[in-house]
Amino acid sequence: HQSYIQDLKPWYFPLPSNTCSVSPGSNHDFLSMVYRVVLSSPVMPDLVVDYDMSKLTYSIVHQEEVNCDYVGWSCIPTFELTKSTIQEACSDKKECARSFNSQRWKDFSQIYCCQREEVISHDGVMVPLTIVYSRESWKKGQSPGLLVGYGAYGEDLDKSWCSERLSLLERGWVVAFADVRGGGGGGPSWHKSGSGLNKQNSIFDFVSCGNYLVNKGYVQSDLLCATGWSAGCLLLGAAMNMCPQLFRAVILKVPFLDICNTLLDPSLPLTVLDYEEFGNPQLQSNLDSILSYSPYDNIPPSSCFPSVLVTTAYLTFILRVGVWEGAKWVAKVRDSTCPHCSLTVIMKTSMIGGHFGEGGRYAQCDETAYEYAFLMKSFGISKE
């Protein structure tokens, strides 16, 4: 029947305290009173929840099971239902959904810490930074760290549960996610303030987040690494040019690095669409802006560069980023930077994979293992 918004009684979905991602599930029936969502965070395996909007109740449909016994982690207790606090903002006029059958979600919040910080960027803007580490293995001022960034197209960083990440956390690593401008999380204005003529804001944001991790003792000063993919490599490449001494190692996956030459070629599949995101270099003001941060055009000569792993895929050029971008950048870095440092800049090309890597579960595990091995070797760890 017809209803008016002012007559509706608002109520809240209860969420786990460490939730970083809330996405709709399979809601194909528009007449159903049950709304399905998928909740996740770096310390909570993916959780499917049904919220019954007519009864104001929720029920847990499924949660990914995690078995840690096979790797011999005695420090992790049995994976049991926890009594995590629920984020409730209930008042006299607003109710919170009740649990059906007193169900509770499972998480690893007692083993791993997930916290959100606000970092001051160059212009005073507060940049969200999500930091994850092991409560037992992490050591203040002595731990290595991995900073993840993207900052383009208004896309949110994927901070969902990843069991592969436990390998780093158990070794004392800090994994941090920098939600710089240009990405999502802050609405359209957040994206706009880090794109086009404002793209340098996202680069300053990323550098500020890296300095924050070091200055606050989350990461040892010479043990900070960074990783990004596709357009996120534009962010990392520019950050390396700006502060090459900030990072010990960097992983660039299917990188977008030669932005000026790419955007000057309208025959490429994404060039015209990317004018809205990065600007049109055929306009002088846009060209000046792009050339001011372009990773390929601003490599500091004779400087000491961090160890860099560039992974490209031959087939990705069909719809995404040209395989030649990574090759050109690696060749120029080897030619113009410190001869000793350039020996640690390597490129790995897949002849069968696409923009999102090779298909299959084991192929993805192999890629992650290779990346982690590169990080360990960059620290001089040959066996671990």
C-alpha positions in Angstrom: 0.0 0.0 0.0 1.0 3.6 -0.4 3.4 5.0 2.2 5.1 8.3 2.9 8.7 8.5 3.8 8.0 10.6 6.9 5.6 7.9 8.2 8.2 5.2 8.0 10.0 4.1 11.2 13.7 3.9 10.6 15.9 1.1 11.9 19.5 -0.1 11.6 21.2 -3.1 10.3 23.6 -4.4 13.0 27.2 -4.8 11.6 30.3 -6.4 13.0 32.7 -3.8 14.6 35.5 -4.4 12.1 33.4 -4.4 8.9 35.2 -2.7 5.9 32.9 -3.9 3.1 29.2 -4.1 2.7 27.9 -5.2 -0.7 24.5 -6.5 -1.9 24.0 -10.2 -2.3 21.6 -11.9 -4.6 18.4 -9.8 -4.3 16.5 -10.7 -7.5 13.0 -10.7 -6.0 11.9 -7.1 -5.6 8.8 -8.2 -3.6 10.8 -10.1 -1.0 11.0 -8.6 2.5 14.4 -10.2 3.0 17.5 -8.2 2.0 20.7 -10.2 1.5 24.2 -8.6 2.0 27.8 -9.8 2.1 29.9 -8.4 4.9 33.7 -8.7 5.1 36.8 -7.2 6.6 40.5 -8.0 6.8 39.9 -9.9 10.0 36.6 -11.5 9.3 35.9 -14.1 6.6 33.1 -13.2 4.2 29.7 -13.4 5.8 26.3 -13.7 4.0 23.5 -12.2 6.1 19.7 -12.1 5.4 17.9 -9.1 7.0 14.2 -9.5 7.3 12.8 -6.0 7.0 9.3 -6.9 8.1 10.3 -8.7 11.3 13.4 -6.6 12.0 15.5 -9.7 12.4 18.7 -11.1 10.7 20.1 -14.5 10.2 23.5 -15.7 9.1 23.3 -17.7 5.9 26.9 -18.7 5.4 30.4 -17.8 6.5 33.6 -18.9 5.0 35.4 -21.5 7.1 39.1 -21.1 7.8 41.3 -24.0 8.8 44.7 -23.0 10.0 45.9 -26.4 11.3 47.6 -27.4 8.1 50.2 -24.6 8.4 50.9 -25.4 12.1 49.9 -22.1 13.6 49.6 -23.0 17.2 49.0 -19.4 18.2 45.6 -19.3 16.5 42.9 -20.8 18.7 40.0 -22.9 17.5 37.8 -21.0 15.1 34.8 -20.4 17.3 31.8 -18.0 17.5 33.0 -14.8 19.1 31.1 -12.2 21.2 32.2 -9.3 19.1 30.4 -6.1 19.8 27.8 -5.0 17.3 27.8 -1.4 16.0 24.4 -0.2 17.1 23.3 3.4 16.9 19.9 2.9 18.4 17.9 5.7 19.9 14.3 6.0 21.2 13.0 6.4 17.7 15.3 4.0 15.8 15.4 0.3 16.3 18.2 -2.2 15.6 17.5 -5.6 14.0 17.6 -8.5 16.3 19.5 -11.7 15.8 17.5 -14.8 14.8 18.3 -17.8 17.1 21.0 -15.7 18.8 23.5 -16.2 16.0 26.9 -14.5 16.1 29.5 -13.9 13.4 33.0 -15.3 13.5 36.1 -13.2 13.3 39.9 -13.1 14.1 39.8 -9.8 15.9 41.4 -11.2 19.0 44.4 -12.4 16.9 44.6 -9.6 14.3 44.1 -5.9 14.9 42.2 -3.9 12.3 42.1 -0.1 12.9 41.3 3.0 10.9 43.4 6.1 11.1 43.1 9.5 9.6 46.3 10.9 7.9 46.8 14.6 7.2 47.8 15.1 3.6 49.8 18.0 2.1 46.7 20.3 2.0 45.3 19.4 5.4 42.7 16.9 4.1 42.3 13.8 6.2 42.9 10.6 4.3 41.5 7.3 5.6 44.1 4.6 6.3 43.1 1.0 7.4 45.9 -0.8 9.2 46.0 -4.6 9.9 48.6 -6.5 11.9 49.0 -9.5 14.2 48.7 -8.6 17.9 51.4 -11.2 18.7 53.9 -11.0 15.8 53.9 -7.2 15.2 56.7 -5.2 16.9 56.5 -1.4 17.0 59.2 0.3 15.0 60.6 -3.0 13.8 58.1 -4.6 11.5 58.0 -4.6 7.7 54.9 -3.2 6.0 52.9 -3.4 2.8 50.9 -0.3 1.7 48.1 -0.9 -0.9 46.8 1.9 -3.1 44.7 2.5 -6.2 43.1 5.9 -6.3 41.3 6.0 -9.6 37.8 5.8 -11.2 36.1 6.3 -7.8 36.7 2.6 -7.0 36.9 1.5 -3.4 39.9 -0.5 -2.3 39.2 -4.2 -1.7 39.7 -4.7 2.0 37.8 -7.9 2.2 39.0 -11.1 3.9 42.0 -12.7 2.2 43.5 -15.9 3.7 46.7 -15.5 1.7 47.4 -12.3 3.6 47.7 -14.3 6.8 51.1 -15.5 5.6 52.5 -11.9 5.9 50.6 -11.1 9.1 52.0 -14.1 10.9 55.5 -13.0 10.0 54.9 -9.7 11.7 54.0 -7.7 8.6 51.7 -4.7 8.6 49.2 -4.5 5.7 47.7 -1.0 5.2 45.1 0.3 2.8 45.3 3.9 1.7 42.0 5.3 0.5 43.5 8.2 -1.3 41.6 10.8 -3.3 40.6 9.7 -6.8 39.2 6.4 -5.4 36.0 5.7 -3.6 34.8 5.9 0.0 34.2 9.6 0.1 31.5 10.1 -2.5 31.8 11.8 -5.9 33.7 14.8 -4.5 36.4 12.5 -3.1 36.9 11.0 -6.6 36.8 14.4 -8.3 39.4 15.9 -6.0 41.9 13.2 -7.1 41.3 13.0 -10.8 42.0 15.2 -13.8 43.8 18.4 -12.9 43.7 17.3 -9.2 45.5 14.0 -9.8 48.5 15.0 -7.8 46.4 15.1 -4.6 46.2 11.3 -4.7 49.9 11.0 -5.0 50.5 13.3 -2.1 47.9 11.3 -0.1 49.7 8.1 -0.7 53.1 9.5 0.3 51.6 10.9 3.4 50.1 7.5 4.3 53.5 5.9 3.8 55.3 8.5 6.0 52.5 8.1 8.7 53.2 4.3 8.9 56.9 5.0 9.5 56.6 8.0 11.8 54.1 6.3 14.0 56.2 3.2 14.4 53.8 0.8 12.6 56.6 0.0 10.0 60.4 0.2 10.3 61.7 3.1 8.3 63.6 1.0 5.7 61.1 -1.8 5.5 58.1 -0.2 3.8 56.8 -1.8 0.6 53.9 -0.9 -1.7 51.7 -2.7 -4.2 49.2 -1.6 -6.8 47.6 -2.7 -10.1 46.6 -1.2 -13.4 45.8 2.5 -12.9 47.0 2.2 -9.3 50.5 1.8 -10.6 50.3 5.3 -11.9 49.9 6.3 -8.3 52.8 4.2 -7.1 55.1 5.1 -9.9 54.6 8.8 -9.3 55.1 8.3 -5.6 58.4 6.5 -6.2 59.6 9.4 -8.4 58.6 11.9 -5.6 60.1 9.9 -2.7 62.3 7.0 -3.9 63.8 6.5 -0.5 60.4 5.9 1.2 59.9 2.4 -0.2 62.1 -0.7 0.1 60.3 -2.6 -2.6 57.3 -2.0 -4.9 55.1 -4.4 -6.9 53.5 -3.0 -10.0 50.9 -5.3 -11.6 49.8 -4.8 -15.2 50.9 -1.2 -14.8 49.6 2.0 -16.4 52.8 4.1 -16.4 53.3 5.9 -19.7 50.1 8.0 -19.4 51.0 10.8 -21.7 51.8 8.7 -24.8 48.9 6.4 -24.2 46.3 9.2 -23.9 47.7 10.8 -27.1 46.8 7.6 -29.0 43.0 7.6 -29.5 43.1 4.3 -31.3 43.7 2.4 -28.0 40.5 1.0 -26.5 40.4 3.1 -23.3 42.0 6.3 -24.3 38.9 8.4 -25.0 37.1 7.1 -21.9 40.2 8.0 -19.8 40.0 11.7 -20.8 37.4 12.1 -18.1 39.5 10.5 -15.5 43.0 11.9 -16.3 42.4 14.7 -18.8 42.9 15.2 -22.5 46.6 15.8 -23.3 45.6 17.6 -26.5 44.6 20.5 -24.2 47.6 22.4 -23.0 46.5 22.7 -19.4 45.8 19.0 -19.2 49.1 18.2 -20.9 51.1 20.2 -18.4 49.3 18.5 -15.5 49.8 15.0 -16.8 53.5 15.7 -17.6 54.0 16.9 -14.0 53.4 13.5 -12.5 53.7 11.0 -15.3 55.7 8.0 -13.9 57.5 7.4 -17.3 58.4 11.1 -17.9 59.6 11.9 -14.3 62.1 9.2 -13.4 64.8 11.0 -11.4 68.2 10.5 -13.1 71.0 8.7 -11.2 68.7 8.3 -8.2 68.6 5.2 -6.0 65.3 3.3 -6.7 63.6 0.6 -4.6 63.5 -3.0 -5.8 60.6 -3.2 -8.2 58.7 -6.2 -9.6 56.7 -5.4 -12.7 54.2 -8.1 -13.8 52.5 -7.7 -17.2 50.3 -9.9 -19.3 50.5 -10.1 -23.1 46.7 -10.3 -23.6 45.8 -7.4 -21.4 46.5 -4.9 -24.1 43.3 -6.0 -26.0 41.0 -4.2 -23.6 43.1 -2.7 -20.9 46.8 -1.7 -20.5 49.4 -2.3 -23.1 52.1 -4.8 -22.2 54.7 -2.3 -23.6 54.0 0.2 -20.8 55.8 -1.9 -18.2 58.6 -2.9 -20.6 59.3 0.8 -21.5 59.3 1.9 -17.9 61.6 -0.9 -16.8 64.0 -0.1 -19.6 64.1 3.6 -18.8 64.6 2.9 -15.1 67.5 0.6 -15.8 69.0 3.1 -18.1 68.7 6.3 -16.0 68.8 5.3 -12.3 71.6 4.1 -10.1 73.3 1.2 -11.9 73.3 -0.9 -8.7 69.6 -0.3 -7.9 68.5 -0.9 -11.5 69.7 -4.5 -11.1 66.8 -5.1 -8.7 64.1 -3.9 -11.1 62.7 -6.9 -12.9 59.8 -7.7 -15.2 57.7 -10.9 -15.4 55.4 -11.3 -18.4 52.6 -13.8 -18.7 51.9 -14.9 -22.2 48.5 -16.4 -21.4 47.1 -14.3 -18.6 44.9 -11.3 -18.9 44.4 -8.0 -17.0 43.3 -9.8 -13.9 45.9 -12.6 -14.0 45.8 -16.2 -15.0 42.6 -18.1 -14.3 42.2 -20.9 -11.8 42.8 -21.0 -8.1 46.3 -22.5 -8.2 47.5 -20.0 -10.8 46.5 -17.1 -8.5 48.2 -18.8 -5.6 51.4 -19.1 -7.6 51.3 -15.4 -8.5 50.9 -14.4 -4.9 53.7 -16.7 -3.8 56.0 -15.2 -6.4 55.2 -11.7 -5.2 55.7 -12.6 -1.5 59.0 -14.3 -2.4 60.1 -11.1 -4.1 59.3 -9.0 -1.0 61.2 -11.4 1.2 64.2 -11.4 -1.1 64.2 -7.6 -1.2 64.8 -7.7 2.6 67.6 -10.2 2.2 65.5 -13.1 3.5 66.4 -16.1 1.3 64.7 -18.8 3.4 61.7 -18.5 5.6 
